[in-house]
Structure formats: C-alpha cells, structure tokens
Amino acid sequence: MTQPASTVPTTPLTPNTATTVAGRESTAMAAHLGKSRWSDDAFLDGLRQFGDEAADRCAVELSKVDNCAAVVRRVFTPMTQNDQRLADDAPEALKQFFADTYAWCNHCRQPQLPEWVDRDRVIRGQIVFNERMVPSVLALLCKSLPEGYAAAGATKILNISGELLAHTYHRLMGTLQLLVNVSSPQSFERSGVALLNAQQMRLLHAGVRSNVAPKILDQRDKNGGYAAYRAKYGVPINQEDLLATIMAFSLLVVRGLRQLHIPLTNAEAEDFYYVWRVFAHLMGIHPPGDPKDESHLPESLAEASEFYAAYSRRHYAGETKWRGNWFEKSWEENPDGCKLAERHLAMLGTVLPQEKWWFLHLPTVMHLYVEILIGEAACARVGIRRLEGHEILRWFLTHLPRWWAKAWNRVDGGIHTRISTWFLRTLLHESYKRGVVFTVPSTLEDLRALVHDGATPRGSLAITEHA
C-alpha cells in the first residue's frame, strides 16, 4: 500500500518501555521501517476527529424511538450467527444501517467479506489462537487490558457510566467472550458471529459517542464539559482509540505470547494479527465515506507496533517509575484509568471460583503475571504497586507457559486445545453465564443496565477443536 507523504514528528521511534526483551521483536521491525503515517501526529490527529458516520447516524435516529435500548436488544436477541437477517419489524434506522454496511450475498445467503480479505489466511490466524487459547486469554487479561488503562481520554469514556468499577467482572468476561468470538475458526463464515458482533459493536460505540457522552460530560465536567473533552481528546471513541483497541486484541496478545515464551513464528503472528485487521475493517475503521478503503489499518505487525508506540507517546498518562510520589501523580493524571486498573486487579483474583481453585493463590498469581507482562512503566502509569517478595514464584510463573507448551507438543498437539476448550466453556458458560451484550444506549441508565445484567447471552461461544 502506498502511503502519502506526510510531516512526521522529530521524536525518534523507540520500543514501548513496558515491553520486555521477549516482546520487542515487532517493535524493532517497526523502527526498521522508519517513520510513516503511523507515527505522524498530523495523520493521527485527523483520526481523532471522527468516529463512524453510518453508525452515528443510526444511533441518533434510534434515540428517537421509545425505549430504544430495549427495542434494539429485542431485535438482536435472536441473531446469534452471521447468516441471520434483521427482523421485519426492526426500526427503519437499523434496517438502513445494515443495508448500507452489511453487504449481503443473496446467492450464498450470508454477508460478504471485503474483496481484499484472504479467507485462508483468516483461518490460519484463527488456528494460531485455537492452539494457544489459555496463554492468549492470559495475555489479554494481564497485559492488553491493564496496559490500555493508561490512556486518560479513553478511560474517561470507558468509565462514563461509573458502573464498570462495581461490575468489572461482567465487562471483562464480555471482552474475553469477544476475543473468542472473533479468533475462533469459522467466525467470519455463516455459522460464526464475528461479522454480526462487528455491526453490533459499531452501534454500541455510536450510542455512547453520539447519545450518552455529550450529555454526561456536560453534566459532570465543570471545566468545559463535552466541548473541552473534544478540544483535548477529539471525538469520543474515535478512530485512533478504536485502532488502539484492536491492538489490545492483536499486537499486545502477540507480544504477551512471546513474553510467555509460547512458540510462535513470525508468519503465525502476522496471520493472527490479520484476523483482527479484518475485524477492524468490519468495525468501521476506514476513511469517512469510503468503506472499501483499508488505508486506516496497519498492514503488518511492524506498522501496528509503530502505531502503538506513537499512541502510547501521545496518550498514555502517569509516572513510569516506582519512585517518589509516583502513585499520587498517576492518580492525579489519570484517575479513571487508575480506578479501572485497581478494580481489574481485584477482579483477576476472583476470576475463578475460590472454593474450587483456592490452591492456586489466584490474587498473588495474577498480580505477578500483570507485573511480568506489562512491566514497571505500565504498572506505574495505572497505579499498580510492585508485589514485594515471591521471587521464586515470579520465576516459576515466567517459565510455566513455556514448559506447558513443550509438554503438550511432545504428548499430543491437540491436548492444549481440548483443555482450553473445557476451561473457557467453564469460565464463560458456568461462571459468567452470559455473552457479549449489545444495544444502542440513549441514556446513562441504558449503559448502567447493560453493565448490570446484560440479559440473554449474545454471540454464543464457538470454539472449534483443531488437532
């Protein structure tokens, strides 16, 4: 893809300080590429000025429908795979949004993927996840999510309902469900749910961006409200922030797997990233008015690393060393991110029922994994203190995934998949007992209800074993 000439910042591209030696490979490749649009402040500033035109238009129209959130939830409830159509009595705005953005093939009776998508490569990337499910989940929960809380503008919107602090478990299990829904084999085909989830997420984000955020920021923020937020951070849930979210599910998971010494070739890593690049396009990350244009998506892990380094430089707040009054400074700069990280850490200690898994000492184990995977700088930014002592356990946990990977490869290549399938089904079906929940919020109460209970599961767990 040819990139237009642009004015680039003079700041040299350096590896993310939170990345350990095992996770620096893709960042080094990005540095080798030199500076491009992915580290160009002018280009990235442009991404912050718009969200998703089609979804925003739909969300505004749906907000005029009585009991909007409940109506949309009723429409989405029976839709559990990609080849299902909207009900005839769906709101006209919703029908128009799907007509404009959900390309349908009448011959094969399923939605179409963009012409540039290599289906074989998607399957290869999904097999990469299928064979590394548990360490991928560990990377998402202990690296991707807590590291991302350092983005002060994004966390201000993420915690806009205030309910995530009290119901962190619900949201994080929903995030884990989405990782599985998209990364599992066949998720983009007829019986999968990734294409449908992309549509639903676009509308969920649009509801927050267009209906909820402007009202709530004006009510709560005495320092300029919504206008001040726009001036400082751009549009809520903008294209740059959405792209950073995709990095959490792709680039940072790859880095986490490498930090855990899980066998992963460069080609496998690129294929896994490709799955999420396709999903990012379906999520509406493209130039305004040109849904076929993929130029707003980094083509490779090297470009993704360059973007993430620039995003971190531009938006991550807080101190980067455990020294002095770092804790107070980080909380002052990014209170929402530190609150979310605090609740996240507490949730990780209870992600499995303690009465059954008491022997794992989960609060200690998960805290140590967060330290191992995001490092001192990222921990300090979001107010996570170092857990003193436990050096033997820290060393053991660092090497455990590699030993486990060697064991399953020697005994049976499919054993990890079978154990992982059982584990995730137990976690998501028995402990969480719901799924990714989607609606189009019009009010703060809609958001709170979404976080509280989520009603019926949406997007069933579809894990395909691959021997």
C-alpha positions in Angstrom: 0.0 0.0 0.0 1.5 3.3 -1.0 1.4 5.9 1.8 1.1 9.6 1.1 3.9 11.9 2.1 3.4 13.4 5.5 5.0 15.6 8.1 6.4 13.4 10.8 7.4 14.3 14.3 11.1 14.5 15.1 10.8 12.3 18.2 12.6 9.0 17.4 10.7 5.8 17.4 11.7 3.7 20.4 10.3 0.4 21.8 7.5 0.7 24.3 9.1 0.9 27.7 6.6 -1.6 29.0 7.8 -4.3 26.6 10.3 -6.8 27.8 13.1 -8.3 25.6 10.9 -11.2 24.7 8.2 -8.8 23.3 10.3 -6.3 21.4 10.6 -8.1 18.0 7.7 -6.4 16.2 8.6 -3.0 17.7 12.2 -3.4 16.3 10.7 -4.2 12.9 8.7 -1.0 13.1 11.8 1.0 13.9 13.5 -0.5 10.9 10.7 0.7 8.6 11.3 4.3 9.6 8.7 6.9 10.2 5.4 6.7 8.3 1.8 7.9 8.8 1.6 5.6 11.8 3.9 7.9 13.8 2.7 11.1 12.1 0.9 13.3 14.7 -1.0 15.2 11.9 -2.4 12.0 10.5 -3.2 10.5 13.9 -4.8 13.8 15.0 -7.1 13.5 12.0 -8.2 10.1 13.1 -9.4 11.6 16.4 -11.8 13.9 14.7 -14.4 11.4 13.5 -16.0 8.2 14.7 -18.3 6.1 12.5 -20.6 8.2 10.3 -23.1 5.4 9.4 -23.4 4.1 12.9 -23.6 7.6 14.5 -26.4 8.5 12.1 -28.2 5.3 13.0 -27.7 5.8 16.8 -29.1 9.3 16.6 -32.2 8.2 14.8 -32.7 5.2 17.1 -32.5 7.5 20.1 -35.9 9.0 18.9 -37.5 5.5 19.3 -39.4 5.0 22.5 -37.5 2.6 24.8 -34.7 2.5 22.3 -32.3 0.2 24.1 -34.9 -2.5 24.8 -36.2 -2.3 21.2 -32.7 -2.9 19.8 -32.0 -5.6 22.3 -35.2 -7.4 21.3 -34.1 -7.2 17.6 -30.6 -8.5 18.3 -31.6 -11.3 20.8 -32.5 -14.0 18.1 -29.5 -13.1 16.0 -26.8 -15.5 17.1 -24.8 -16.1 13.8 -23.7 -14.2 10.7 -26.3 -15.5 8.3 -29.3 -14.3 10.2 -31.2 -11.3 9.0 -32.9 -8.4 10.8 -36.5 -9.0 11.8 -39.1 -7.4 9.6 -40.3 -5.2 12.4 -36.8 -3.8 13.2 -36.6 0.0 13.3 -36.1 1.6 9.9 -32.9 3.3 11.1 -31.4 -0.1 11.9 -32.5 -1.6 8.6 -30.9 1.3 6.8 -27.6 0.8 8.7 -27.4 -2.9 7.9 -28.3 -2.2 4.2 -25.5 0.4 4.0 -22.8 -1.6 5.9 -23.6 -5.3 5.9 -23.0 -6.5 2.3 -25.2 -9.5 1.7 -24.9 -12.2 -0.9 -28.3 -13.4 -2.0 -26.8 -16.4 -3.8 -24.9 -17.8 -0.8 -27.3 -16.4 1.8 -24.7 -14.8 4.0 -22.9 -11.5 4.4 -19.9 -10.8 2.3 -16.4 -10.0 3.4 -14.4 -7.2 1.7 -12.8 -8.2 -1.6 -9.3 -7.9 -0.2 -9.8 -10.5 2.6 -7.8 -13.7 2.2 -10.1 -16.3 3.8 -7.4 -19.0 4.0 -5.2 -16.6 5.9 -8.0 -15.8 8.3 -8.4 -19.5 9.1 -4.6 -19.8 9.6 -4.7 -16.9 12.0 -7.6 -18.4 13.9 -5.9 -21.7 14.2 -3.0 -19.9 15.9 -5.4 -18.7 18.6 -7.1 -22.1 18.8 -3.8 -23.8 19.6 -2.8 -21.1 22.2 -6.1 -20.2 23.8 -5.2 -20.2 27.5 -2.0 -18.1 27.1 -3.8 -15.8 24.8 -6.5 -15.2 27.4 -3.8 -14.7 30.0 -2.1 -12.1 27.7 -5.4 -10.3 27.2 -6.4 -10.1 30.8 -3.0 -9.5 32.3 -1.4 -7.3 29.6 -3.7 -5.9 27.0 -6.4 -4.5 29.2 -4.4 -3.1 32.2 -1.8 -1.6 29.9 -4.5 0.2 28.0 -5.9 1.9 31.1 -3.1 4.4 30.8 -4.9 6.3 28.0 -6.6 9.0 30.1 -9.0 10.2 27.4 -10.2 6.7 26.5 -10.7 5.6 30.2 -12.7 8.7 30.9 -15.3 7.5 28.3 -14.9 3.8 29.3 -15.9 4.6 32.8 -18.5 7.1 31.9 -21.4 5.1 33.5 -19.5 4.6 36.7 -20.8 1.0 36.8 -17.7 -0.6 35.5 -16.0 -0.1 38.8 -18.7 -2.1 40.6 -19.2 -4.7 37.8 -15.7 -5.1 36.4 -16.1 -8.9 36.1 -19.1 -8.6 33.8 -17.4 -6.3 31.4 -14.1 -8.2 31.3 -15.8 -11.5 30.7 -17.7 -9.9 27.9 -14.3 -8.7 26.5 -13.0 -12.2 26.8 -16.1 -13.6 25.0 -15.4 -11.2 22.1 -11.8 -12.4 21.8 -13.1 -16.0 21.5 -16.0 -15.0 19.1 -13.6 -13.3 16.6 -10.5 -15.5 17.0 -12.2 -18.9 16.7 -12.2 -20.8 13.4 -15.1 -20.1 11.0 -16.1 -16.9 13.0 -16.4 -14.9 9.7 -18.4 -17.6 8.0 -22.2 -18.4 8.0 -22.3 -20.1 11.4 -19.9 -17.7 13.1 -20.7 -14.5 14.9 -17.8 -12.1 14.2 -19.4 -10.1 11.4 -22.6 -9.7 13.4 -20.6 -8.7 16.5 -18.8 -6.0 14.5 -22.1 -4.5 13.4 -23.4 -4.6 17.0 -20.3 -3.1 18.5 -20.4 -0.2 15.9 -23.8 0.7 17.2 -22.9 0.3 20.8 -20.0 2.7 20.4 -22.1 5.1 18.4 -24.7 5.1 21.1 -22.1 6.1 23.7 -20.4 8.6 21.3 -23.5 10.3 19.9 -26.2 9.9 22.6 -24.6 9.5 26.0 -21.1 11.1 26.2 -22.1 14.7 25.2 -24.9 14.8 27.8 -22.9 13.2 30.6 -19.7 15.2 30.1 -21.7 18.4 30.1 -23.4 17.4 33.3 -20.3 16.2 35.2 -17.3 18.1 33.9 -17.2 21.7 35.3 -14.1 22.5 33.3 -15.8 22.9 29.9 -17.8 19.7 29.6 -18.1 18.0 26.2 -16.6 20.9 24.3 -13.4 20.7 26.5 -13.2 17.0 26.0 -13.5 17.4 22.2 -10.8 20.0 22.2 -8.4 17.9 24.3 -9.1 14.3 23.1 -11.2 14.6 19.9 -14.4 12.7 19.3 -15.2 10.1 22.0 -14.4 6.5 20.8 -12.7 8.0 17.8 -10.8 6.1 15.0 -7.5 6.3 16.7 -8.8 5.0 20.0 -10.7 2.2 18.1 -7.5 1.2 16.4 -5.7 1.1 19.8 -8.4 -1.2 21.0 -7.8 -3.5 18.1 -4.1 -3.5 19.1 -5.1 -4.8 22.5 -6.7 -7.9 20.9 -3.9 -8.5 18.4 -0.5 -6.8 18.8 -0.4 -6.9 22.6 -1.6 -10.5 22.7 1.2 -11.5 20.3 3.7 -9.6 22.5 2.3 -11.3 25.6 2.6 -14.8 24.0 6.3 -14.0 23.2 6.9 -12.8 26.7 5.5 -16.0 28.0 7.9 -17.9 25.6 5.0 -19.6 23.8 6.2 -21.0 20.4 5.0 -18.5 17.7 6.7 -17.9 14.3 6.6 -14.6 12.6 4.3 -15.9 10.0 1.9 -17.2 12.7 2.0 -13.9 14.5 1.2 -12.0 11.3 -1.7 -14.3 10.5 -3.2 -13.8 13.9 -2.9 -10.1 13.5 -4.6 -10.3 10.1 -7.7 -11.8 11.7 -8.1 -8.7 13.8 -7.2 -6.4 10.9 -10.2 -7.8 9.1 -12.4 -7.4 12.1 -11.1 -3.8 12.5 -12.3 -3.0 8.9 -15.7 -4.5 9.7 -15.8 -2.3 12.8 -15.9 0.7 10.6 -12.2 1.8 10.8 -11.8 3.4 7.4 -11.7 6.8 5.8 -15.0 8.7 6.1 -17.4 7.8 3.3 -15.1 5.1 1.8 -15.9 1.8 3.4 -13.8 -0.2 0.9 -10.6 1.7 1.8 -8.3 -0.2 4.2 -5.7 2.5 4.4 -6.5 3.3 8.1 -5.4 -0.2 9.1 -1.7 -1.0 9.7 -0.8 -3.7 7.2 1.6 -5.7 9.4 2.7 -6.1 13.0 5.6 -3.8 12.2 3.3 -1.0 11.2 1.0 -1.9 14.2 4.0 -1.6 16.5 4.8 1.8 15.1 1.3 3.0 15.6 1.1 1.6 19.2 4.4 3.3 20.1 3.0 6.6 18.8 -0.3 6.1 20.5 1.5 5.4 23.8 3.6 8.5 23.4 0.6 10.7 22.6 -2.0 9.4 25.1 -0.6 7.4 28.0 -0.5 9.4 31.2 1.1 8.8 34.6 4.5 8.1 36.0 6.8 5.4 34.6 8.9 4.6 37.6 8.1 3.2 41.1 9.9 6.0 42.9 9.0 9.2 44.8 5.3 10.1 44.9 4.6 8.2 41.6 1.4 6.7 42.9 -0.2 10.1 43.7 0.9 11.6 40.4 -0.5 8.8 38.3 -3.8 9.0 40.1 -3.9 12.8 39.6 -3.2 12.5 35.8 -5.5 9.6 35.1 -8.0 8.9 37.9 -10.4 6.8 35.8 -7.6 4.6 34.4 -6.2 4.0 37.9 -9.6 3.2 39.3 -10.2 0.7 36.5 -6.8 -0.9 36.9 -7.4 -1.2 40.7 -10.8 -2.9 40.1 -9.3 -5.0 37.3 -6.5 -6.3 39.5 -9.1 -7.2 42.2 -11.2 -9.0 39.6 -8.3 -11.1 38.4 -8.0 -12.5 41.8 -11.6 -13.8 41.7 -11.9 -14.8 38.0 -12.2 -18.4 39.1 -14.3 -19.6 42.0 -12.1 -19.5 45.1 -13.8 -22.5 46.7 -12.6 -24.7 43.8 -9.3 -23.1 42.9 -8.0 -21.9 46.3 -4.8 -23.8 45.9 -3.7 -21.5 43.0 -3.5 -18.4 45.3 -5.0 -16.6 42.3 -4.8 -13.0 43.7 -1.0 -13.3 44.0 -0.5 -15.3 40.8 -2.5 -12.8 38.6 -0.9 -9.8 40.2 2.6 -11.2 39.4 1.5 -12.0 35.8 0.4 -8.4 35.3 3.8 -7.2 36.6 5.6 -9.7 34.3 3.6 -8.9 31.2 3.3 -5.1 31.4 6.4 -4.1 33.3 7.3 -1.3 35.7 6.4 1.6 33.4 2.9 0.4 32.5 2.2 -0.6 36.1 3.3 2.8 37.5 1.1 4.6 34.9 -2.1 3.0 36.2 -1.2 2.9 39.9 -0.3 -0.8 40.2 2.3 -1.3 43.0 5.0 -3.9 42.9 4.2 -7.0 44.9 7.3 -7.5 47.0 8.8 -10.9 47.6 7.6 -14.0 45.8 10.8 -14.1 43.7 10.7 -17.9 43.3 7.0 -17.8 42.3 7.7 -15.0 39.9 10.5 -17.0 38.2 8.3 -20.1 38.1 5.3 -18.3 36.6 7.6 -16.7 33.9 8.7 -20.1 32.8 5.5 -22.1 33.4 3.8 -21.4 30.0 6.9 -22.4 28.1 7.1 -25.7 30.0 3.4 -26.3 29.4 3.8 -25.6 25.7 6.7 -28.1 25.4 4.7 -30.7 27.3 1.6 -30.5 25.1 3.6 -30.5 21.9 5.5 -33.6 22.9 2.5 -35.6 24.1 -0.3 -34.5 21.8 -0.6 -31.4 19.7 -4.4 -31.2 20.4 -4.3 -31.6 24.2 -4.0 -27.9 24.8 -7.0 -27.2 22.6 -9.1 -29.7 24.4 -8.1 -28.5 27.8 -8.5 -24.9 26.8 -11.9 -25.5 25.3 -13.1 -27.0 28.6 -11.6 -24.2 30.6 -13.1 -21.4 28.6 -16.5 -23.0 28.4 -16.4 -23.4 32.2 -15.3 -19.8 32.7 -17.7 -18.2 30.2 -20.7 -20.5 30.4 -20.7 -21.6 34.1 -19.1 -18.6 35.8 -20.1 -15.8 33.6 -23.4 -17.3 32.2 -23.9 -14.6 29.6 -22.2 -13.4 26.5 -21.3 -10.2 24.7 -24.3 -7.9 25.1 -25.1 -5.3 22.6 -27.6 -2.5 22.4 -27.7 1.2 21.4 -27.7 3.2 24.6 -29.5 6.5 24.5 -29.2 7.4 28.2 -26.9 6.8 31.2 -29.5 4.4 32.5 -29.2 2.3 29.4 -25.4 1.9 29.9 -25.9 1.0 33.6 -28.4 -1.6 32.7 -26.1 -3.1 30.1 -23.3 -3.4 32.7 -25.5 -4.7 35.5 -27.1 -7.7 33.9 -26.8 -7.9 30.1 -30.0 -10.1 29.8 -29.6 -13.0 27.5 -26.3 -14.3 26.0 -25.5 -12.8 22.6 -22.9 -14.5 20.3 -22.5 -18.0 21.6 -19.1 -19.4 22.4 -17.9 -21.2 19.4 -14.6 -23.0 20.0 -13.6 -25.4 17.3 -11.0 -28.0 18.2 -8.1 -28.4 15.8 -5.9 -31.4 16.1 
